[in-house]
Amino acid sequence: VQPNNYSTFYDDQRQNWSIMFESEKAAMDFSKQVCIAKCNSSPVLESVLYQDLLLGEGQGVEGGDSLEVAYTGWLFQNNGLGQVFDSNVNKDKLLRLKLGSGKVIKGWEEGMMGMKKGGRRYLIIPPALAYGAQGVAGRVPPDSTLVFEVEIRRVKLAKECSGSDGLSVSSRDSPAPSPVPSSDGFSAD
């Protein structure tokens, strides 16, 4: 993904190609399809597959950084997007999390590393890095592969936080447990 609705890639002969899309939405939709195709062509999904949709600005996030995130989560069904099982996109509250603190599913911890403020990324997460064999009652069936579109709205770098984490972690209003691994939502760190 490049600025101004461009995407670039290398073919199997290491030839560099660029595609210019007519709109940001067209570029993002294409990138999502590329990520789904990568997932469908891998024999076994063992790690998080991710595809940037928008690069964002500034420094890439790393463990210890506090983030505020807008997200939507889908079940991966029939080789594509199934039903939405969780989203905070049209809600007042963003999800607050500290990368590396273990408060969200492992697939998020891995898949969001290196993202930048304002960046959007598509994540396809295998069951072992999501909710595994237990799933989430009534929402995520056992052994589900999940797809998330995540956007980092705010970042507080760990280096800037002298002594406190700046963004306090509060409980969420939503009864939805995802992408929090335990059903009790957040506890204070």
ABEGO torsion letter per residue (X at the ends): XBBGGBBBBBBAAGBBBBBBBABAAAAAAAAAAAAAAAAAABABBABBBBBBABAEBEBBBBBGBBBBBBBBBBBBBGGBBBBBABBAAABABBBBBBBGAGABBAAAAAAABGBBBGBBBBBBBBAAABAEAAEBBGABBBGBBBBBBBBBABBBBAAABBGBAGBBBBBBABABAOABABAAEBBBX
